[in-house]
Amino acid sequence: MDNQNGVIYNAKELGTGRVLVLGLQHMFAMFGATVLVPKLTGLSVSATLLFAGIATLFMHLVTNRKVPVFLGSSFAFLGGYAAIAPNGEKELLPYACVGVAAAGLVYLILALIIKAFGQKKVLKYFPPIVTGPIIIAIGLCLSGSAIQNCQANWIVALIAIAVVIICNIWGKGMVKIIPILLGVVASYVVSLIIDPASRVAVTQAVNDAAWFGLPVDMRNTVFGLFSGEVDGQLIAKAIITIVPISLATMMEHVGDISAISSTVGKNFIEDPGLHRTLIGDGVGTTIAALFGAPANTTYGENTGVLALTKVFDPMVIRLAAVYAIVLSFCPKFAALIEAMPTATIGGVSLILYGMISAVGVRNVVENKIDFSNTRNIIVAALILVLAIGIKYGAGDSFMIGKLSLTGLAVASIVGIVLNAVLAGKEGLTDEGADSANLGRF
C-alpha cells in the first residue's frame, strides 16, 4: 500500500471479506453496459456474462496478472451485428459472430507486429497529445448514456450519486472503498419503495427465472451453423463487413490501456506490454463470438471504480470475473441484476464516466503538453470534436460505404495519423512509449 496516496496494490491487506465485496462492486459496475449489448443485438445474456468472465481471466493470464482490467461487451460492433442480423434474427446472428471472431484475430496480427518491430517503434504513434484527448473523449462519449439513464428517475439517480460522494469523501474504512456498491444498493432499494410498478416487475422477473441454467445453447453458436446448410456468401459478407471495425477498436484499446495505466500509475503498455493486452482482448473476443456472445473490450466503468476506490490489485477484478461466470449459470439472480433500475445505472455511471475524462485531463497536464504549439491544438481539437460530434450529431456512428465507425474510432484514427503527418522535420519521438507512465489519481 502507498500510505501517502492511500493507494492499495495488494488487496490482501484489506482481508478476505472486504476483497469479496470489492469484487462484487466491480461486477455491478460493468453489469449494466455488458448486458445491454445482448439486449440490443438478440445475443444471449447468460453467454455474454460467461464469456466476459472467461475473457477477463484470460486477459489476466496473458498479462501475468498485472493489469486490473475487465473485459465486457463492446458497443463498437453493434453496427456489424445490425448489418448481418438487422432484427436480431437467431438464424443470422451466428454469421455475424463469424465476422466478429475474425475481427478478434486482427488484434493478434498487431500484437505480432509490435513484438517483431519493437514496442517503441509502434508506440511513438501514441504520444500524450493523442492518448490524453482520446481518454477524455472516452468519458465524454459515454456521458450521454449516463444522462439518458438518469432521466428515467432523477430522484433515484441523485440518491445513487449522493451516496457515492458521501461514502467516498466522508466514509471510513470499508465504506470509503465500496461507494459504488453502496450507491447501487441504496438507490435500488429506494426505487422499489417509491415505484410500485418497478417492484412488481422485479418480483415477477425473479419468480419467473430458474435457479440454474446452462448459459450457452450450441444451436445459436458459430459451431451450430455447421449442423445444417451453410451460406458461404453470408459468411464472406460478415467477415468483409465486420473485420474492418477491429482497426478502430484497436485504437480504442490503446486509449483504454493508457487510461488504466494513468489511473494506477504504472505503465502497462510497457510492462507487461501492449502486445500482451492486445492478445488478451483479441482472443477473448474471438472465443466469445464463437460461442454466441458479443465482442469484448476493456471496460471504462471499472477503470472509474479503480480511480474512485484506489484499490488497484488485479485480484479484485478477477473476483468480478468469477462472479460473472457464476451468475451466468443462475438465471434467477441474473434477472435480479438485469432488473436494476435504469436510473441507478445512470447515477453511478455519471460519476464513473466523469472519472475517466478526468484521468485524460491529468494525462495532458502531467505530461506538460504545450498548447501554445498550434500542431498540438489541432490534433487535440480534432480528436475531441470528431469523437463528440459524431457521437451526438451523426447518430453514434460515421458511415464509410457500408462500414460503420464510432466517433471515438474515427477520432482515434484521425488523431494518430494527423499527429504523424504534422510531426514535421523533428519526426516522431519515443515519448509515446512513456506516455502512460504517469502519477497516481
Secondary structure by P-SEA (a helix, b strand, c coil): cccccccccccccccaaaaaaaaaaaaaaaccccaaaaaaccccaaaaaaaaaaaaaaaaaaacccccccccccccaaaaaaaccccccccaaaaaaaaaaaaaaaaaaaaaaaaaaccccccccccaaaaaaaaaaaaaaaaaaaaaaaaccaaaaaaaaaaaaaaaacccccccccaaaaaaaaaaaaaaaacaaaaaaaaaaaaacccccccccccccccccccccccaaaaaaaaaacaaaaaaaaaaaaaaaaaaaaaacccccccccaaaaaaaaaaaaaaaaaaccccccccaaaaaaaaaaccccaaaaaaaaaaaaaaaacaaaaaaaaaccaaaaaaaaaaaaaaaaaaaaaaaaaaccccccaaaaaaaaaaaaaaaaaacccccccccccccccaaaaaaaaaaaaaaaaccccccccccccccccccc
